[in-house]
Amino acid sequence: MKFINRFFKDESGATAIEYGLIAALIAVVIIGAVTALGAGVQTNMQAVADAL
């Protein structure tokens, strides 16, 4: 019975899950930023290439 109580009170696994969620959120933000900036950068590079 003590093992079961100790198992349910242990929160070390929750910390790993929280870090995983934070890493996933950061990855989504980075992907969104790169996607949004990618189109603008491509347009500018094309304008430079056309000017040359």
N, C-alpha and C positions, 0 to 999 in steps of 0.2 A: 504494500500500500504506500509506503514511503517513496518508493521508486516512481509510482504513478503521480503522486503529488509533486515530486521534484521535477518530473518530466513536464508537467503542465505549467510550472512556475518558471522554467528555464526560458529565457528570452534571447539567447545568443543567436539562434537561427533567425529571429525576426530582424536583427541588425543586418544580416547578410541580404535578406530580402529587400530591406529598405535601400541599401546601397545599390542593389541591382535595379530597383525602380528609378533611383536617381540617375544612374548611368544610362538607362534607357531613355529617360526624359531629355537628358543632355544630347544624346545621339539624335533624337527627333528634332530638337532645336537646330542642331548643326546641319542636318540634312535639309531642313526647311530654309535655313539661311543660304546655304550653298545653291540650292535650287533657285531661290529668288534672285540672288546676285549673279548667277550663271548667265541668265538671259541678258542682263544689262552689260556684263563684261563681253559677252559674245558680240553684241551689237557694236560696242565701242571698238573691239578688235577688227571687226569687219569694216568699219568706217576707216580705220587706219590702213588696212590692207587695200581698200579701194583707192585711198588717197595716194598710196605709193604707186 
